[in-house]
Amino acid sequence: MEHIEEQFTELVRKHRQTIYSVCYFFSKDREEVNDLFQEVLINLWKGFASFRGESELKTWIWRVSLNTCSNQERKKRSRVETVRLSIDIDLYNDDDIHSKQIQRLYERINRLDRFDRAIILLWLENMSYQEIADVVGISLAGVTTRLFRIKEQLKSMSDTQNK
């Protein structure tokens, strides 16, 4: 059991930013992001021992993170209060120009539907179209088409905001 705990701790340390980024895409509220992060960790822990390596570990982490956040978004109203975990990443208090640009991009992305948010998040993480297709469960052609439409939609949002 100790060996599994060490492996899991290393997995969380290595992929913490990725998990947090997924959570951040699903909420603008810091407490809710922390709750989502905790839920993702719980689900990763539940599935860690049975992970068989049929996909890359990175793909599995993305899928668990996206599914967890998506499910929590649907259950938001019937949610029970949870205990907060401490996370030492704080994107909300960064005030440099780069962070502000990222926050504006996230605000636009948060206006997309849940599925499109997941796709653009994976694309922003430099995943290949095939990796994105594997994570979200659609065809390669579907990823190509959706990304084109999402980018067009984001451009029109920015044009609307700049007028």
N, C-alpha and C positions, 0 to 999 in steps of 0.2 A: 504493500500500500504506500509506503514511504516513497518508493521509486516513482510511482504514478503521480503522487503529489508534486514531486520535484519536476517531473516532465510538464505537468500542467502549469505550474508556477512559471516555468521557462516559456511555455507557449503564451501565457498571458503577458509576460514581460516583453516578449518579442513582437506580439501582435496587438498590444494595448492601444496604440494609436489608430490602427485600422478599425478595431471594435468601437472605439470612441467616435471616430468619424462617422460610422454608420449610425450610431445613436444620435449624433448631432444633426444628421440629416433628417431625422424623424421628429425632432423637437427643437424649439428655440428656448425652452425653459431649462435652466441649469439643473434644477432638482429632478425634473423629468428625465433629462439626459442621464443623470447619475442612476436613476431607477432603471432605465433601459440598459445601461452598462451592467448593472448588477444582474438583471434578468438574463442577459446574454451570457455572462460568466456562469450562472447557474446551469443554463442549457448546455453550454460547452462542457461543463464538468459532468453533467449527466450522460453526455454522449461520448466523452473522451475515451473511456476504457473500451468502448465498443467500436471506435473508429477503426475501419478495416483498411484504409488506404486505397480504396477504389477510386478516389479522386485525390487531387493534391490537398495537403493540409490547409493551404491558403484558401482554396476553393471551398472547402468544408467550413472554415471559419467565417468566410463571407456569407455563405448560405445560412448558417445558424444565426449569424448576426442579423441579416436581413429578415429572415423568417420571424425571429423573436421580436424585433422592432415592429414589424408589420402586424403580428398577432397582438402585441400590446396596444398598438394604436386602435385596433378594433375593440379591445376590451377596456379602453380608457375609462369609460363611465362607471363600470362595475368593479373598479380596482380597489384593493385593500392597501392601506398604508404599509410601507416596507421600511426596514432599517437601512439607512444610508451607508454606502461604502465610501471611503476616502479615495479620491483620484487626484493625482498631482499634475494633471493637464488642465489648463484653464484658458480655453479659447475666448471666453467672454471678456476677459480683462486685458487682452492684448490690444494696444491702441496704435501700433505702427501702421504705416500706409498699406503694407502687404496684407496684414490681418484685416484691415477695414475692407479691402477689395474682396478678400475671401468671404467675409461676412456678408457683403452685398450679393456675391454670387450665391451663397447658401440661401439667402432670403428669396432670391428668384427661384432657385431649385426647389425650395420648400413649397412653392406655389404649384409645382407639377403634381400629377397624381402619384400615388405610392410606387407603382411599378416603374414609371419613368424616372422617379428619383433614384430608385435602386440601380437602374441601368446607367444613368449619368454618373452616379457615385463610382461605380466600377470602372467606367471609362476614365474618370478623373484620376483614378488610382493606377492608370497605365496598364490595365489588364487588356489582353488581346480580345478581339471580338469573339474568338472561340471560347476563351475563358469566361467571358460575360455570358455567352450562350449556355455554357455548362452550369454556371451559378444560378441563373434565373430560369433555366429550363425552356428556352425557346431556340429556334433555328438560328444559324449564322446569318442568313438573309434577313430574318426578323430583327436581329440586333442591328444590322446595317440600316435598315429602314427606320427603325425606331430612333436610333441615334441621330440620323439626319433630321427627322421631325422634331426631336427634342431640341437640337441645336437651333433650328429655325424658330421654335417657340421661345427659347431663351433670348434670342436676338430680338424678337418682337417685343418681349417684355422690357428689355433694356431701352429699345427705341421709344417705347411708351413712357418710361420713367424719365428719359432725357428731354422730353418735349416740354 
